[in-house]
Amino acid sequence: MEILVDNMLSGNNDRKSRKAVASIQEETLNDRVEFLFCDLASISSIQNFVQQFLAKGLPLHVLVNNAGVMMVPQRTTRDGFEEHFGLNYLGHFLLTNLLLDTLKASGQPGHCARVVTVSSATHYVAELNLDDLQSSWAYSPHAAYAQSKLALVLFTYHLQHLLTASGSPVTANAVDPGVVNTDLYRHVFWGTRLIKKLLGWLLFKTPEEGARTSVYAAVAPELEGVGGRYLYNEKDTPSLKVTYDQRMQQELWARSCRLTGIQDSSIVHQDDVPGQARVSECTAQAADQQDKEKLGGCGSRWTEGSALSASHD
């Protein structure tokens, strides 16, 4: 049986992305690979990307949230968010929510759509400061990066809770790629860059090796219907203890909805079904600037389908 899968790459570097598209087409002999521009550091760019994608009328079976920056100097996105938090976390949060209806419509019992979000082992040393999500009080590049990766795990777990409560045929998992030899380290301490340059071939994973767990989460048959996991080296691995705190998950989700301009309608109703929560997901709606100021200052098994991967340079 011929497998026909549309692959959509999104990113903010047109030249590199189109080069990647050509490489994938050549290696897989699949010409159904396309690039759409998306800057995850810009809410308007994410909204424009989603409009373009939806206009194509394609189903969406796999969404891989893989964009990120690491240990950059203190700076903000176009919307005024601290860059690690705004790009690494909020960009993926908004993109996933705007594509959630398409994911739900594309999945079906026994063939769930999947959301794969790339976190990092750095989340184990992170703290989430709900009173200062923008790291404005005392900025540390490492702490800001770690917080963004912790937020991604909390987001993944709460998303899976919402999906399970609503009976949606979509799963959400977080993955840890390990230490990978990429350009992501260009802003780290010069000594670390020197070690990477001299010993990267020995101590670091290749990009291909680093992608294995993401690919595993996207297509592994044994993960059918399985969500809310943190995967490392293709194995279910415990994440930081605080990531299982449902109150923190929900609070971060609510604040993220307000910051990105979507309504948090995840109101729990327990009267109808004792002991069980019925939850509805975020729906698009403009949030006013006052809310932002208050918070911001602080795979192959389908015969027809599509997969979307987000990246950032």
N, C-alpha and C positions, 0 to 999 in steps of 0.2 A: 504494500500500500504506500502510495506517495504521501509524504508529509509536507504540508504547505503551511508555513508559519511566517507571518509578517513580523519583522523586527524593526522597532522604532528606537533610534538613539536620540537623546536630547542632550544638549550641552551648550556652553557659552563660547566655545571656540570653533568657529565654522571650519577652518582649515583642517584642524586635527580630527574633527568629527567626520568630515567627508573622507578623509584619508582612512579612518577606521571603517567607514561604510564600504569603501572600495576593497579593503583588505578582507572583510567578512564575506563580501560577495564573491571574491576570488577563491577564498579557502573553502566555502561551503557550497559554491555553485548555486546560490540562492540569490536571485536578483530582487527579492522582496524585502530589501533592507533600505531604510530611509532615515534621514536626519531632519529633525526640526529644532530650530534654535530655541533655547530656554535658559534664561539666567535665573538660577534659583535664589539669587540675592535680590531679586526684584519681584514684588507681588504682581505688578502689571505684566511682566514678562511671563510669569507662570500662568496667569489668567489667559493671556494671548495664546500661549502654547496649548493649553487645554482646549480652547475654542478651535484651534486648527486641527488638533487631534480628533476631537469629537465630530468635526465636519467631515472627516473621512469615513465615518460610519463603521469603523472597525470594532470588533470585540477586543477586550483586553483581558488576557489570561494571566499575565505575569507583569508585575511592576517591581523593578529593582531600584531602590533608592540608594544611589552610590556616590553622590556628589559630596565634596567636602574640601575644606581648607584646614590647615593645621598650624597652630602656634604662630599666627600672623600678628604683626604689631596691632595695637589698639586702633581700630577703625570701624566704621559703620557701613551698612548696606545702603542702597538708595532710599530705603524706607526708614532709615535711622536706627536699625537694630545693630547691636554688637555683631560683628561678622560671623564668628563661630556659631553663635546662637541663631542668628538670622538665616544664614545659608545652610549650615549643617543640619539644623533642626527645623526651624520654622518653614523653610522652603519645602522640605519633604513633607512636613505636616500638612501644609496647604495643598501641595500637588496631590497627595494621596486622597485627601478629602474631596477635592474637586473631581477626581476620577473614580470615587468610590461607587457611584451608581452604575458606571460602566462595568466595573469589576463585578459587581453583584449580578448584573444582567448577563455577564459572560460566563460566570460559574454555574455549576449545576451539581446536584448531589452525586458524589462519586468522581467528580471532576471539578474540584474547587479552583477558583482563581486564587492567585497567591500574591501577597505583598512581602517583599524581601527587603529589609532595611539594614544597611551596613553600619554597625557600631564599631566598638574597639575595646580592647582590654583596658584601655585608659579609663574606662568608666568605673573600674574597680577602685580607683583612688579619687573619684570625683565626689563633690557635694553639690546638691541642687539648692541654690539659695532663691527661694520663691519671692523674697523681698528685693532681690537684685539680680534678676535674670539676665540683665544686660552687662553684668560685671563692671558697673560704673564706679563702685566704691573703692575697690583696690584691684586694679587690673593685673592679671597674670595670664600670659598666653597659654601656658600649660593648663591652668585651672579652667580657663574659658573653653578650651578645646575639650577637656575631660567632661565638663558639665554638659556640653552639647551632645556628647556620645552617651552620657547617662540619660539625658532627656529622650534620646531615640529609643532606648530600651523601655523606659516608662511608657512612651507613646505606643510602642508595639504591643505591649501587654494590655494596655487599656483598649486599644483598637480591637484586639482579639476578643476582649470581654464584650465589647459592643456588638461585634459580629456574631458571637455565639448567642448572646441574648436575643438578637433579632432573627436568628436562624438563617443568616446569610451564607451562601455557598462561597465564602472567601476566607482564607487563612492569612495570618500575619506572623512572621517570624523575624527575629533579629539575628544577624550573623557577625562573627568576628573573623576577619580575614587573616589575622596574625600580622607580623612585621614584614611588610612587603617593600621591595626595592623599587620605589617610584619617586616621581618628582615632588611628592607631598611633603618631603622633608626639607625643602629649600629654605624654610624660615626657622629651622631649629638651630640650636647652638652650633657654632662652627666646628667644635670638637666632634660632635655627633655626625656632622656632615662628612668630616674627614674619615671617621671610622666607616661610615657607609660607603664612601668612595673606595677605600682600601679593602674592606672586608665584606662589603655588601653581598658579593657572590657567595660567601660562605655562611654569613649569619642571617641574611634576609631571604625571604621567599621571592621567587620570581613573580611577576604579575599574573602569569598563568596559574601558578600554585596558589596565589592569594585569592584568585577568583573561584577556586574549586568549591568552597563552602557555599558561596552565593549561588553557583550553578546547581549544587546539590539541593539547596533550599527551594530553588525554582522548579526543579523537574523530578526529584527523587520520588518514585512510586510509594515508598514507605512513609513519606510525609503527607500523603493524601489525607486531607481532613484534619491534619495536625497543625495547630497554631499555638502562639504564646510561648515559643521556645527561644532560647539563646543557643546558637549553634557555633561550635568551634571545632575545626578540623573534622567537619561532617558529623559531629556528635553533639547530643543534647548536653549542655553544660550549665551549671548554676550561675546565675548572674549575681551582682551585688545584692545583698539582702534587702536594701531599701527599695529596690526596683519592684518588689512584690507588694509594696504598700499601696493598697488600692485607693486610699484617700489621697496620697501624693499623686498617683496616676491621674485621678479625676481632677485634682486641683490644677495640675499642669495642663491638662487637656482644656479645661475651662478658660484658663488664661491665654492659652495658645489660640483658641477660637476668637477671643476678643482682639488679640494682637494682629491676627491675619484677616480680620473682617468677616468672619463667618459666625453664624449663630450657634451657640452650644445648646442643642435641644436634647442633650442626654439626661433627661429628667427621669429619675427612678420612680416607678409606681409599683408598690408592693401589695396593694389592696386586693387586686384581682387574683393573683397567683401567690399564695403564701410561700415565703422563702425564696422567691424567684423574682429577679428584676427584669422589667421590660424596658429596653433602652432604645431610643431612636438617635441616629447619628446627626452630625452637624449638617446643616443645609446652608447654601450660600445666601449671605445677606450682608449689606454694608454695615460696618461698625463706625461709630463716630470717632472723631479725633481725640475727644476727651478720654475715652477708654484707652486708647493707645498711649497717650501721655501718662496716664496714671500707672500703667503697667510697664511701658517701655523705659521709662526713666529709672526706674528702680535699678511544560515544555513540549517536549516533542510528542506528547501523547495525544495532541489535538490534530485532526486532519485539517481544520481551518482555525486560525487563531492569530493572536499577535502578542508580542512581548515588548515592554518598554523599559529602557534603562536610562537613568539620569546621571549625568556626569558634570564636573565643573573643572575648569582649568584656572 
